[in-house]
Amino acid sequence: MTLSRALLPVLVMVLVAGCTRRPQSGLPPGVEAEDLPESESWNVQLRTTLDGTSQSEIESPYLARFTGDSSYVYLGPPPGDTLAAVVALRLFDDEGQPRGQIQA
C-alpha cells in the first residue's frame, strides 16, 4: 500500500507531462501548432443534393478546416502555391439543371 502511494505522484507527473503540448519541429518561424488547420484536403469536390437532385457543386484545389474560437473553411490554392488556382461554384435549379457558375 505504501508503494502505491509513493508511485501516485510519479504517475500524476507522467500524465501531466504527456498531456502538455510540445513544440512542433519543422514549423516556419512564428507559426504555432494552433495556427495549423484541423484537417486538409486536396482536389476537393463538394456536392449538395435535395432528394437526389443537385443543388450546388464546389471544386477547389485545396480545402483547410480550422477550429478555434470559431470554425471556418478555407478554399483556394494550397499554402506556398504561387500559381493561380481556380475555385468553381456551380448552382442548379429545382430540376437539377445548371443555372449559374462562379469561378474565383
GIPE-V545660 format. One record per pair of residues at least 6 apart in sequence whose C-alpha atoms are under 8 Angstrom apart, sorted by the first residue. I is the first residue (numbers start at 0). J is the second residue. If there is no record, write none. Layout:
I,J
I,J
This chain:
22,32
23,31
23,32
35,65
36,63
36,64
36,65
36,66
37,63
37,64
37,65
37,66
38,63
38,64
38,65
39,61
39,62
39,63
39,64
40,61
40,62
40,63
41,59
41,60
41,61
41,62
42,58
42,59
42,60
42,61
43,57
43,58
43,59
43,60
43,61
43,62
44,56
44,57
44,58
44,59
45,56
45,57
45,58
46,53
46,54
46,55
46,56
46,57
47,53
47,54
47,55
47,56
48,54
48,55
52,93
52,94
52,95
53,91
53,95
53,96
54,90
54,91
54,92
54,93
54,95
55,88
55,89
55,90
55,91
56,87
56,88
56,89
56,90
57,86
57,87
57,88
57,89
58,86
58,87
58,88
59,74
59,75
59,76
59,84
59,85
59,86
59,87
60,74
60,75
60,76
60,77
60,84
60,85
60,86
61,73
61,74
61,75
61,76
61,77
62,72
62,73
62,74
62,75
62,77
63,72
63,73
63,74
64,70
64,71
64,72
64,73
65,71
65,72
74,86
75,84
75,85
75,86
76,82
76,83
76,84
76,85
85,102
85,103
86,102
86,103
87,100
87,101
87,102
87,103
88,100
88,101
88,102
89,97
89,98
89,99
89,100
89,101
90,97
90,98
90,99
90,100
91,97
91,98
91,99
92,98
